[in-house]
Amino acid sequence: NIFNIQWLTPTFGGGIPAYASPGHFQFSVTPYLMFHFDPWVSTLLTCFIFTVTGYVLIFRYLYKQLKFSISTSICSATVFATNGFWINHSMAGHVNYCTFMLIPIIPYLIYSKWSNYKQIIIITLTLTYSLYSGGSTFNMLFYLSLPLIYLLFKFTNLKIFDFKKILLNIFLAHILIVGISASKLLSI
């Protein structure tokens, strides 16, 4: 069964805890691609899928929501999709850093006109996927960016979006995240 949890790794001794490791990526895209491709191709496809996702999210955010020119949006999306942090980790085979490319979901949701329900579902799915796929780096960046964004808008008196609405959506999403991820959170 592909949904069986790998509790321990098959190493010397009795194995070391796998599921409790924040870097364990059993439930990411890569292991499921390995059912159809060899590990190297699966890793490359995972990196490609997340690079394209990050590129499209940044491009749509800049072009559709901030109304930047198409050339500026393409250039900025290319810089984000090929930044050194992402390229170096993907070349080293750190598949759990793929969730870094989901960071553009944050500004995309902030400026979107989507309903609270859709925003809560997307935040829940993104952060839960990140938690189960070993993306602790993405979660740390997400949580560290929230107070910084709040302080930036508080001190500059910008009224671009309703920060209280976003925080309420994030809080409600975390109730769902704790429910979905309870076994992973308790094992960590």
Number of C-alpha atoms within 10 A of each C-alpha: 4 9 7 8 11 13 14 14 12 12 8 7 6 9 11 14 15 19 22 17 16 20 19 19 21 20 18 21 21 23 18 13 16 14 11 10 14 11 14 12 14 19 22 15 16 19 25 14 15 19 24 15 17 25 24 18 21 27 24 20 22 21 17 14 14 12 11 15 11 14 11 13 22 19 12 16 23 18 13 19 21 15 11 11 12 20 14 12 14 19 12 9 14 15 22 26 23 26 26 21 22 20 17 19 18 18 14 18 18 16 14 13 11 10 8 16 11 13 21 21 16 16 22 23 16 18 22 21 19 25 26 22 23 25 24 20 17 22 19 10 12 15 10 11 13 15 11 11 11 13 12 12 15 12 8 8 9 9 9 9 12 10 16 10 12 18 13 13 19 19 15 17 22 18 11 18 22 15 11 14 16 12 12 16 16 9 13 12
